[in-house]
Amino acid sequence: MTRIKDAESWCLFNPKDVPGLSSVYGDEFDELYVDYEADKTISKQKVPAKDLWNAILECQVKTGGPYMVFKDSVNCAL
């Protein structure tokens, strides 16, 4: 949200290139994300954070769900 407010960009990564990023949160996520973002050897696509946020909101409005669902062990049938 800080990057949206500050009109900055957000990087999209291939999850295979950024191990551990999906399993941390808070300050630990911020630190790891910035490290991966600065790494020139990792392929990434920069997009304006506000555009990404608007795309997420548009999808939520179209599907009627006021939430985001992630594929993880909680949401997968065993």
Secondary structure, DSSP 4 states (H G I P E B T S, - for coil): -HHHHTT-EEEEE-GGGSTTGGG--HHHHHHHHHHHHH-TTS-EEEEEHHHHHHHHHHHHHHHT-SS----STTTS--
